[in-house]
Amino acid sequence: MGEQEKKNRPHVVIVGAGFGGVRVARGLAKADVDITLIDRHNYHLFQPLLYQVATAGLSVDDIAYPVRAIFKEQKNVNFRMAEVTGLDHDSKCVLTNTGRICYDHLVVAVGGATNYFGMEGVETYGFGMKNLDEAVSIRNHVLKMFELASHEPDIDKRRAMLTFVVVGGGPTGVESAGALSELIYHVLDHEYHNLNFKEARIALVEASDKLLASMPQELQEATLETLIRKRVEIRLCVQVTDYDGQRMTLKGGEVIPTHTLIWAAGVRSVPLLDKLGLEQASMRRAVVNEFLQATGKPEVFVIGDAAHFVQDGRPLPMIAPVAIQQAAHVAKSIKGLLKGKAITEQKPFAYKDVGNMATIGRNAAVVHVGSIKIKGFWAWAFWSLVHILRLIDFRNKMVVFMKWMWDYFVYERVVRIITRQ
Amino acid sequence: MGEQEKKNRPHVVIVGAGFGGVRVARGLAKADVDITLIDRHNYHLFQPLLYQVATAGLSVDDIAYPVRAIFKEQKNVNFRMAEVTGLDHDSKCVLTNTGRICYDHLVVAVGGATNYFGMEGVETYGFGMKNLDEAVSIRNHVLKMFELASHEPDIDKRRAMLTFVVVGGGPTGVESAGALSELIYHVLDHEYHNLNFKEARIALVEASDKLLASMPQELQEATLETLIRKRVEIRLCVQVTDYDGQRMTLKGGEVIPTHTLIWAAGVRSVPLLDKLGLEQASMRRAVVNEFLQATGKPEVFVIGDAAHFVQDGRPLPMIAPVAIQQAAHVAKSIKGLLKGKAITEQKPFAYKDVGNMATIGRNAAVVHVGSIKIKGFWAWAFWSLVHILRLIDFRNKMVVFMKWMWDYFVYERVVRIITRQ
């Protein structure tokens, strides 16, 4: 059975089937190795569109794709759906809830999770947006608030139900706030015949004095203006101090009554990484050297959100392009090692910035690539194209493209069922 | 707020947003009434394709459509997402978990549920297939069985994991068994590189001596042959007596080790109907007169699976066409009553048989309409067309059509993610 029948080929174990893990396995398609790819889910998630699931634009199945389908033709990959519980570095084995899986080379690509910075109230009552469960919970919750508000006679209670706060002015926060605005003012608006949509409120709260901090100032301002036009209240230089599910408290004492706090203000590596016996740095990411090897563990590569790789004096950001480039690099390194080329004879990793983009809604996005800055319709068209091309298989591309066209022309979102909670 | 602002127009309350409830509300689009449509879910479910969700052919969102979107343009409909808990017949009010809703005319269209005929083991460990949660549970479970089997070293345990039993030889059972066969032998087959698919087994168990009892014999036999060609083991004249989650016992003592029993062998009205204080008959359906009024309650109409309507000496079957025709009839009756035409002056209801069909898989279906009997590819094409036309909105139609074409030409099913259980 699978990884047991080793035929003496080197065994590469990859933990995590995100952007990084999947690309390492693909990069080793023609290598003379056996690969075991482990994930606790049976699907690969296209995280950049998660916010569209949360705001009822896309189905779960549009952005989640079975891992086995990806590797249908690649016979050297054996998928294992399992929960990793730890590493045994001495015997070089991954410990899982379905048994031990031993490796010659290990790639840790476990990804990131929401960082609440120890704020327990926010963690308990707020919503993160890093995985499918969280995105579906947001969708269910937002739709439920409208259902409750539609027959709530008390205006204050109704206003609290219809107040949606997004915390964090990065791409996830901006995209979520924009998408929420379109869901509420263009779709739900037509369907709740008794509700006064003047009672609805969307606020985007950011601790610093800017949105999309990594963008040029010109695009930051365009983002701000677009969101304001979309009736999103922007609160800059404001910090959240507490939340109890009903009332959000800001530094300085201001209180906003709301049942919905979406927390997009921080990321960290997944908690699993804490159990793997690797040296960790800020955001609890594993420290790696210039070859992406964990400290003191040359047979363990760490990539993506899980890796603390310092370049130009700063750790690389937790974004998909970093994971993708590191994955390609590690696949090459492993192939080099198989050919007897020591890691120190190989090229160290260096990240090439591919630019930045964020969509704010219909016809509105900002794109920054090299010296090119675009905003508005063409940025939106470019953003849509790039994301569709990146989606893994033809069918998902077609379905997503069709849904987007439909939304574009008909202003409708159909993915609005409230599932079991 | 909604149903409170009555303007003295008669208030029609409809419980259930299935085929029946939705069509009553639509039929009253131009009537001078206020309508409150109550359902515990915020979506209308296209039940005939539920088995395709269970077998990973379609997404949840493809067959579930928000009720509010259906009535976006129909301003006299007010939707209320609520759990009905009872009726107060004296004051003519529906009791819900969100308050009382009083009516002048009530339509009970609460639908059907799985009937386990008191077999507790089957109810606890088996899977029904009457609602979205059940269908998603089946999908998750079947896929999980393959994941577990892929690293299970014990052959007997593996065989039990890979044995799938469908009980009930009606359309749901036949369609499920056929779809399971295609999922397993055409899709999963290519993805579990270590599994021997000779160990897999699909059995369809039926207590009588025929499949699709309401079809002409010629089509019954075609169905049987097609299923056998699809490697479904057909067990006729066999009754299930017990199931404990591991072992299914048949009358006579035969035991089949299996972790998956899909129960499609019985329907009844939903348990909610038992709480409504209406006279009930077989399958716990509410007894209605020739005008679809509940016994002794002229202001309460009951339609669809919930109604025990006797025609030609037998109660009408629990199928969508009955609900749809009864809904149209009740909408007309209510319009007549509004014009002062007593119910006894109106035409009694009579069901017109629209024929029968079932699909067994790719290129294979059976259709019986009037004296026309078709099987094979053209029956399958006809079945596909009818179901696509019936799906409520354009977008769903297009997405479903595209997915079917994709499955047809590429033999793939993408809707295979295992969601949280």
Interface residues (C-beta under 8 A of the other chain):
Chain A: M1 G2 H41 N42 Y43 S59 V60 D61 D62 A64 Y65 P66 R68 A69 F71 K72 K75 N78 F79 R80 M81 T98 G99 L132 D133 L143 E147 S150 H151 E152 P153 H190 E191 Y192 H193 N194 D393 R395 N396 M398 V399 M402 K403 W406 V410 E412 V414 V415 R416 I417 I418 T419 R420
Chain B: M1 G2 H41 N42 Y43 S59 V60 D61 D62 A64 Y65 P66 R68 A69 F71 K72 K75 N78 F79 R80 M81 T98 G99 L132 D133 L143 E147 S150 H151 E152 P153 H190 E191 Y192 H193 N194 D393 R395 N396 M398 V399 M402 K403 W406 V410 E412 V414 V415 R416 I417 I418 T419 R420
